[in-house]
Amino acid sequence: QGASYTTNASRTVGDAREEEGIVTSSSPNLVNGTNVLAVEVHQTGANSSDTVFGAR
């Protein structure tokens, strides 16, 4: 069973730093040009406020 939108992260990451990576997929649902992706970032708790996410 996957995570739901209310699932907290199971661990923290200490000394995190910005990382860049390329995500590839062989999904036939991705096409050349514009695609719409849905993402979620899960914090360890409701009071956690130190997350950053970016995509381009």
PyMOL Python script that loads the backbone (N, CA, C, O; Angstrom):
from pymol import cmd

cmd.read_pdbstr("""\
ATOM      1  N   GLN A   1       0.852  -1.183   0.000  1.00  0.00           N
ATOM      2  CA  GLN A   1       0.000   0.000   0.000  1.00  0.00           C
ATOM      3  C   GLN A   1       0.886   1.230   0.000  1.00  0.00           C
ATOM      4  O   GLN A   1       1.837   1.308   0.779  1.00  0.00           O
ATOM      5  N   GLY A   2       0.594   2.181  -0.852  1.00  0.00           N
ATOM      6  CA  GLY A   2       1.362   3.410  -0.936  1.00  0.00           C
ATOM      7  C   GLY A   2       0.966   4.423   0.120  1.00  0.00           C
ATOM      8  O   GLY A   2       0.035   4.210   0.897  1.00  0.00           O
ATOM      9  N   ALA A   3       1.681   5.513   0.129  1.00  0.00           N
ATOM     10  CA  ALA A   3       1.393   6.595   1.068  1.00  0.00           C
ATOM     11  C   ALA A   3       0.179   7.387   0.599  1.00  0.00           C
ATOM     12  O   ALA A   3      -0.090   7.494  -0.598  1.00  0.00           O
ATOM     13  N   SER A   4      -0.545   7.935   1.564  1.00  0.00           N
ATOM     14  CA  SER A   4      -1.649   8.834   1.226  1.00  0.00           C
ATOM     15  C   SER A   4      -1.201  10.266   1.503  1.00  0.00           C
ATOM     16  O   SER A   4      -0.088  10.479   1.984  1.00  0.00           O
ATOM     17  N   TYR A   5      -2.036  11.233   1.210  1.00  0.00           N
ATOM     18  CA  TYR A   5      -1.654  12.627   1.420  1.00  0.00           C
ATOM     19  C   TYR A   5      -1.502  12.967   2.900  1.00  0.00           C
ATOM     20  O   TYR A   5      -0.936  14.010   3.226  1.00  0.00           O
ATOM     21  N   THR A   6      -1.984  12.129   3.792  1.00  0.00           N
ATOM     22  CA  THR A   6      -1.852  12.377   5.230  1.00  0.00           C
ATOM     23  C   THR A   6      -0.702  11.601   5.867  1.00  0.00           C
ATOM     24  O   THR A   6      -0.483  11.714   7.073  1.00  0.00           O
ATOM     25  N   THR A   7       0.031  10.823   5.093  1.00  0.00           N
ATOM     26  CA  THR A   7       1.123  10.012   5.627  1.00  0.00           C
ATOM     27  C   THR A   7       2.331  10.881   5.945  1.00  0.00           C
ATOM     28  O   THR A   7       2.796  11.637   5.092  1.00  0.00           O
ATOM     29  N   ASN A   8       2.845  10.775   7.178  1.00  0.00           N
ATOM     30  CA  ASN A   8       4.069  11.483   7.539  1.00  0.00           C
ATOM     31  C   ASN A   8       5.273  10.731   6.993  1.00  0.00           C
ATOM     32  O   ASN A   8       5.222   9.516   6.798  1.00  0.00           O
ATOM     33  N   ALA A   9       6.358  11.461   6.748  1.00  0.00           N
ATOM     34  CA  ALA A   9       7.611  10.832   6.349  1.00  0.00           C
ATOM     35  C   ALA A   9       8.087   9.932   7.481  1.00  0.00           C
ATOM     36  O   ALA A   9       7.850  10.232   8.651  1.00  0.00           O
ATOM     37  N   SER A  10       8.749   8.845   7.150  1.00  0.00           N
ATOM     38  CA  SER A  10       9.162   7.873   8.163  1.00  0.00           C
ATOM     39  C   SER A  10      10.517   8.194   8.780  1.00  0.00           C
ATOM     40  O   SER A  10      10.907   7.553   9.756  1.00  0.00           O
ATOM     41  N   ARG A  11      11.243   9.168   8.238  1.00  0.00           N
ATOM     42  CA  ARG A  11      12.544   9.526   8.800  1.00  0.00           C
ATOM     43  C   ARG A  11      12.888  10.961   8.425  1.00  0.00           C
ATOM     44  O   ARG A  11      12.256  11.556   7.551  1.00  0.00           O
ATOM     45  N   THR A  12      13.889  11.504   9.090  1.00  0.00           N
ATOM     46  CA  THR A  12      14.376  12.841   8.769  1.00  0.00           C
ATOM     47  C   THR A  12      15.677  12.718   7.990  1.00  0.00           C
ATOM     48  O   THR A  12      16.291  11.652   7.958  1.00  0.00           O
ATOM     49  N   VAL A  13      16.089  13.799   7.371  1.00  0.00           N
ATOM     50  CA  VAL A  13      17.357  13.849   6.647  1.00  0.00           C
ATOM     51  C   VAL A  13      18.188  14.953   7.277  1.00  0.00           C
ATOM     52  O   VAL A  13      17.824  16.126   7.207  1.00  0.00           O
ATOM     53  N   GLY A  14      19.296  14.584   7.888  1.00  0.00           N
ATOM     54  CA  GLY A  14      20.175  15.572   8.496  1.00  0.00           C
ATOM     55  C   GLY A  14      21.153  16.129   7.478  1.00  0.00           C
ATOM     56  O   GLY A  14      21.546  15.435   6.540  1.00  0.00           O
ATOM     57  N   ASP A  15      21.545  17.380   7.663  1.00  0.00           N
ATOM     58  CA  ASP A  15      22.548  18.023   6.807  1.00  0.00           C
ATOM     59  C   ASP A  15      22.184  17.917   5.326  1.00  0.00           C
ATOM     60  O   ASP A  15      23.036  17.635   4.484  1.00  0.00           O
ATOM     61  N   ALA A  16      20.920  18.147   5.026  1.00  0.00           N
ATOM     62  CA  ALA A  16      20.460  18.051   3.634  1.00  0.00           C
ATOM     63  C   ALA A  16      21.077  19.162   2.794  1.00  0.00           C
ATOM     64  O   ALA A  16      21.403  20.229   3.313  1.00  0.00           O
ATOM     65  N   ARG A  17      21.234  18.920   1.529  1.00  0.00           N
ATOM     66  CA  ARG A  17      21.770  19.918   0.607  1.00  0.00           C
ATOM     67  C   ARG A  17      21.005  19.820  -0.703  1.00  0.00           C
ATOM     68  O   ARG A  17      20.349  18.820  -0.995  1.00  0.00           O
ATOM     69  N   GLU A  18      21.109  20.864  -1.463  1.00  0.00           N
ATOM     70  CA  GLU A  18      20.424  20.883  -2.756  1.00  0.00           C
ATOM     71  C   GLU A  18      21.046  19.854  -3.682  1.00  0.00           C
ATOM     72  O   GLU A  18      22.268  19.749  -3.783  1.00  0.00           O
ATOM     73  N   GLU A  19      20.210  19.114  -4.341  1.00  0.00           N
ATOM     74  CA  GLU A  19      20.674  18.125  -5.303  1.00  0.00           C
ATOM     75  C   GLU A  19      19.888  18.279  -6.590  1.00  0.00           C
ATOM     76  O   GLU A  19      18.714  18.650  -6.578  1.00  0.00           O
ATOM     77  N   GLU A  20      20.536  17.996  -7.674  1.00  0.00           N
ATOM     78  CA  GLU A  20      19.876  18.054  -8.972  1.00  0.00           C
ATOM     79  C   GLU A  20      19.946  16.679  -9.597  1.00  0.00           C
ATOM     80  O   GLU A  20      20.977  16.010  -9.538  1.00  0.00           O
ATOM     81  N   GLY A  21      18.866  16.270 -10.185  1.00  0.00           N
ATOM     82  CA  GLY A  21      18.846  14.975 -10.835  1.00  0.00           C
ATOM     83  C   GLY A  21      17.893  14.986 -12.010  1.00  0.00           C
ATOM     84  O   GLY A  21      17.007  15.837 -12.095  1.00  0.00           O
ATOM     85  N   ILE A  22      18.070  14.074 -12.882  1.00  0.00           N
ATOM     86  CA  ILE A  22      17.202  13.932 -14.046  1.00  0.00           C
ATOM     87  C   ILE A  22      16.314  12.720 -13.820  1.00  0.00           C
ATOM     88  O   ILE A  22      16.799  11.633 -13.505  1.00  0.00           O
ATOM     89  N   VAL A  23      15.043  12.908 -13.980  1.00  0.00           N
ATOM     90  CA  VAL A  23      14.086  11.817 -13.838  1.00  0.00           C
ATOM     91  C   VAL A  23      13.701  11.354 -15.231  1.00  0.00           C
ATOM     92  O   VAL A  23      13.268  12.151 -16.064  1.00  0.00           O
ATOM     93  N   THR A  24      13.858  10.079 -15.477  1.00  0.00           N
ATOM     94  CA  THR A  24      13.483   9.539 -16.781  1.00  0.00           C
ATOM     95  C   THR A  24      12.356   8.534 -16.606  1.00  0.00           C
ATOM     96  O   THR A  24      12.186   7.944 -15.539  1.00  0.00           O
ATOM     97  N   SER A  25      11.606   8.357 -17.654  1.00  0.00           N
ATOM     98  CA  SER A  25      10.495   7.416 -17.599  1.00  0.00           C
ATOM     99  C   SER A  25      10.251   6.860 -18.989  1.00  0.00           C
ATOM    100  O   SER A  25      10.409   7.558 -19.991  1.00  0.00           O
ATOM    101  N   SER A  26       9.868   5.612 -19.035  1.00  0.00           N
ATOM    102  CA  SER A  26       9.492   5.017 -20.311  1.00  0.00           C
ATOM    103  C   SER A  26       7.973   4.997 -20.458  1.00  0.00           C
ATOM    104  O   SER A  26       7.431   4.292 -21.310  1.00  0.00           O
ATOM    105  N   SER A  27       7.294   5.778 -19.619  1.00  0.00           N
ATOM    106  CA  SER A  27       5.831   5.802 -19.641  1.00  0.00           C
ATOM    107  C   SER A  27       5.312   6.330 -20.972  1.00  0.00           C
ATOM    108  O   SER A  27       5.750   7.385 -21.431  1.00  0.00           O
ATOM    109  N   PRO A  28       4.390   5.615 -21.592  1.00  0.00           N
ATOM    110  CA  PRO A  28       3.796   6.114 -22.837  1.00  0.00           C
ATOM    111  C   PRO A  28       2.905   7.330 -22.590  1.00  0.00           C
ATOM    112  O   PRO A  28       2.462   7.978 -23.539  1.00  0.00           O
ATOM    113  N   ASN A  29       2.638   7.644 -21.310  1.00  0.00           N
ATOM    114  CA  ASN A  29       1.809   8.806 -21.002  1.00  0.00           C
ATOM    115  C   ASN A  29       2.577  10.116 -21.060  1.00  0.00           C
ATOM    116  O   ASN A  29       1.964  11.183 -21.080  1.00  0.00           O
ATOM    117  N   LEU A  30       3.928  10.063 -21.087  1.00  0.00           N
ATOM    118  CA  LEU A  30       4.728  11.268 -21.237  1.00  0.00           C
ATOM    119  C   LEU A  30       4.975  11.501 -22.719  1.00  0.00           C
ATOM    120  O   LEU A  30       5.310  10.578 -23.462  1.00  0.00           O
ATOM    121  N   VAL A  31       4.806  12.734 -23.128  1.00  0.00           N
ATOM    122  CA  VAL A  31       4.957  13.069 -24.541  1.00  0.00           C
ATOM    123  C   VAL A  31       5.976  14.183 -24.688  1.00  0.00           C
ATOM    124  O   VAL A  31       6.253  14.896 -23.724  1.00  0.00           O
ATOM    125  N   ASN A  32       6.541  14.344 -25.881  1.00  0.00           N
ATOM    126  CA  ASN A  32       7.389  15.493 -26.151  1.00  0.00           C
ATOM    127  C   ASN A  32       6.559  16.750 -25.993  1.00  0.00           C
ATOM    128  O   ASN A  32       5.405  16.795 -26.418  1.00  0.00           O
ATOM    129  N   GLY A  33       7.137  17.761 -25.389  1.00  0.00           N
ATOM    130  CA  GLY A  33       6.392  18.997 -25.157  1.00  0.00           C
ATOM    131  C   GLY A  33       5.995  19.117 -23.698  1.00  0.00           C
ATOM    132  O   GLY A  33       6.741  18.710 -22.808  1.00  0.00           O
ATOM    133  N   THR A  34       4.834  19.668 -23.458  1.00  0.00           N
ATOM    134  CA  THR A  34       4.373  19.940 -22.099  1.00  0.00           C
ATOM    135  C   THR A  34       3.653  18.740 -21.498  1.00  0.00           C
ATOM    136  O   THR A  34       2.753  18.171 -22.115  1.00  0.00           O
ATOM    137  N   ASN A  35       4.057  18.362 -20.290  1.00  0.00           N
ATOM    138  CA  ASN A  35       3.397  17.323 -19.499  1.00  0.00           C
ATOM    139  C   ASN A  35       3.058  17.922 -18.141  1.00  0.00           C
ATOM    140  O   ASN A  35       3.704  18.876 -17.708  1.00  0.00           O
ATOM    141  N   VAL A  36       2.077  17.388 -17.480  1.00  0.00           N
ATOM    142  CA  VAL A  36       1.714  17.816 -16.132  1.00  0.00           C
ATOM    143  C   VAL A  36       2.055  16.681 -15.178  1.00  0.00           C
ATOM    144  O   VAL A  36       1.598  15.552 -15.360  1.00  0.00           O
ATOM    145  N   LEU A  37       2.862  16.981 -14.155  1.00  0.00           N
ATOM    146  CA  LEU A  37       3.255  15.991 -13.164  1.00  0.00           C
ATOM    147  C   LEU A  37       2.681  16.387 -11.811  1.00  0.00           C
ATOM    148  O   LEU A  37       2.650  17.571 -11.474  1.00  0.00           O
ATOM    149  N   ALA A  38       2.233  15.420 -11.043  1.00  0.00           N
ATOM    150  CA  ALA A  38       1.761  15.660  -9.676  1.00  0.00           C
ATOM    151  C   ALA A  38       2.788  15.082  -8.714  1.00  0.00           C
ATOM    152  O   ALA A  38       3.227  13.944  -8.881  1.00  0.00           O
ATOM    153  N   VAL A  39       3.170  15.855  -7.716  1.00  0.00           N
ATOM    154  CA  VAL A  39       4.155  15.400  -6.731  1.00  0.00           C
ATOM    155  C   VAL A  39       3.660  15.716  -5.323  1.00  0.00           C
ATOM    156  O   VAL A  39       2.805  16.581  -5.130  1.00  0.00           O
ATOM    157  N   GLU A  40       4.206  15.008  -4.355  1.00  0.00           N
ATOM    158  CA  GLU A  40       3.935  15.274  -2.944  1.00  0.00           C
ATOM    159  C   GLU A  40       5.257  15.286  -2.199  1.00  0.00           C
ATOM    160  O   GLU A  40       6.156  14.502  -2.504  1.00  0.00           O
ATOM    161  N   VAL A  41       5.374  16.171  -1.225  1.00  0.00           N
ATOM    162  CA  VAL A  41       6.505  16.187  -0.306  1.00  0.00           C
ATOM    163  C   VAL A  41       5.937  15.925   1.079  1.00  0.00           C
ATOM    164  O   VAL A  41       5.046  16.643   1.532  1.00  0.00           O
ATOM    165  N   HIS A  42       6.445  14.905   1.751  1.00  0.00           N
ATOM    166  CA  HIS A  42       5.925  14.529   3.067  1.00  0.00           C
ATOM    167  C   HIS A  42       6.898  14.955   4.160  1.00  0.00           C
ATOM    168  O   HIS A  42       8.080  14.616   4.113  1.00  0.00           O
ATOM    169  N   GLN A  43       6.400  15.693   5.135  1.00  0.00           N
ATOM    170  CA  GLN A  43       7.166  16.097   6.302  1.00  0.00           C
ATOM    171  C   GLN A  43       7.023  15.035   7.388  1.00  0.00           C
ATOM    172  O   GLN A  43       6.154  14.166   7.303  1.00  0.00           O
ATOM    173  N   THR A  44       7.879  15.107   8.413  1.00  0.00           N
ATOM    174  CA  THR A  44       7.805  14.135   9.499  1.00  0.00           C
ATOM    175  C   THR A  44       6.687  14.441  10.481  1.00  0.00           C
ATOM    176  O   THR A  44       6.329  13.588  11.293  1.00  0.00           O
ATOM    177  N   GLY A  45       6.134  15.637  10.422  1.00  0.00           N
ATOM    178  CA  GLY A  45       5.040  15.997  11.322  1.00  0.00           C
ATOM    179  C   GLY A  45       4.389  17.297  10.902  1.00  0.00           C
ATOM    180  O   GLY A  45       4.907  18.013  10.045  1.00  0.00           O
ATOM    181  N   ALA A  46       3.259  17.598  11.501  1.00  0.00           N
ATOM    182  CA  ALA A  46       2.489  18.786  11.129  1.00  0.00           C
ATOM    183  C   ALA A  46       3.226  20.085  11.427  1.00  0.00           C
ATOM    184  O   ALA A  46       2.952  21.097  10.782  1.00  0.00           O
ATOM    185  N   ASN A  47       4.151  20.090  12.379  1.00  0.00           N
ATOM    186  CA  ASN A  47       4.859  21.314  12.752  1.00  0.00           C
ATOM    187  C   ASN A  47       6.179  21.489  12.023  1.00  0.00           C
ATOM    188  O   ASN A  47       6.882  22.467  12.279  1.00  0.00           O
ATOM    189  N   SER A  48       6.537  20.603  11.145  1.00  0.00           N
ATOM    190  CA  SER A  48       7.778  20.705  10.389  1.00  0.00           C
ATOM    191  C   SER A  48       7.595  21.722   9.271  1.00  0.00           C
ATOM    192  O   SER A  48       6.577  21.720   8.579  1.00  0.00           O
ATOM    193  N   SER A  49       8.601  22.603   9.096  1.00  0.00           N
ATOM    194  CA  SER A  49       8.434  23.683   8.114  1.00  0.00           C
ATOM    195  C   SER A  49       9.674  23.899   7.257  1.00  0.00           C
ATOM    196  O   SER A  49       9.847  24.986   6.706  1.00  0.00           O
ATOM    197  N   ASP A  50      10.517  22.927   7.131  1.00  0.00           N
ATOM    198  CA  ASP A  50      11.804  23.139   6.475  1.00  0.00           C
ATOM    199  C   ASP A  50      11.958  22.376   5.163  1.00  0.00           C
ATOM    200  O   ASP A  50      13.017  21.808   4.897  1.00  0.00           O
ATOM    201  N   THR A  51      10.940  22.360   4.368  1.00  0.00           N
ATOM    202  CA  THR A  51      11.027  21.610   3.121  1.00  0.00           C
ATOM    203  C   THR A  51      11.108  22.543   1.918  1.00  0.00           C
ATOM    204  O   THR A  51      10.570  23.650   1.928  1.00  0.00           O
ATOM    205  N   VAL A  52      11.784  22.073   0.898  1.00  0.00           N
ATOM    206  CA  VAL A  52      11.888  22.801  -0.368  1.00  0.00           C
ATOM    207  C   VAL A  52      11.766  21.781  -1.485  1.00  0.00           C
ATOM    208  O   VAL A  52      12.345  20.697  -1.409  1.00  0.00           O
ATOM    209  N   PHE A  53      11.020  22.121  -2.514  1.00  0.00           N
ATOM    210  CA  PHE A  53      10.913  21.258  -3.685  1.00  0.00           C
ATOM    211  C   PHE A  53      10.860  22.150  -4.911  1.00  0.00           C
ATOM    212  O   PHE A  53      10.174  23.172  -4.912  1.00  0.00           O
ATOM    213  N   GLY A  54      11.570  21.773  -5.934  1.00  0.00           N
ATOM    214  CA  GLY A  54      11.524  22.524  -7.176  1.00  0.00           C
ATOM    215  C   GLY A  54      11.604  21.581  -8.361  1.00  0.00           C
ATOM    216  O   GLY A  54      12.218  20.518  -8.280  1.00  0.00           O
ATOM    217  N   ALA A  55      10.994  21.966  -9.439  1.00  0.00           N
ATOM    218  CA  ALA A  55      11.048  21.170 -10.671  1.00  0.00           C
ATOM    219  C   ALA A  55      10.987  22.120 -11.853  1.00  0.00           C
ATOM    220  O   ALA A  55      10.416  23.207 -11.773  1.00  0.00           O
ATOM    221  N   ARG A  56      11.579  21.693 -12.934  1.00  0.00           N
ATOM    222  CA  ARG A  56      11.471  22.485 -14.167  1.00  0.00           C
ATOM    223  C   ARG A  56      11.548  21.574 -15.355  1.00  0.00           C
ATOM    224  O   ARG A  56      11.478  22.036 -16.494  1.00  0.00           O
TER     225      ARG A  56
END
""", "prot")
cmd.dss("prot")
cmd.show_as("cartoon", "prot")
cmd.util.cbc("prot")
cmd.orient("prot")
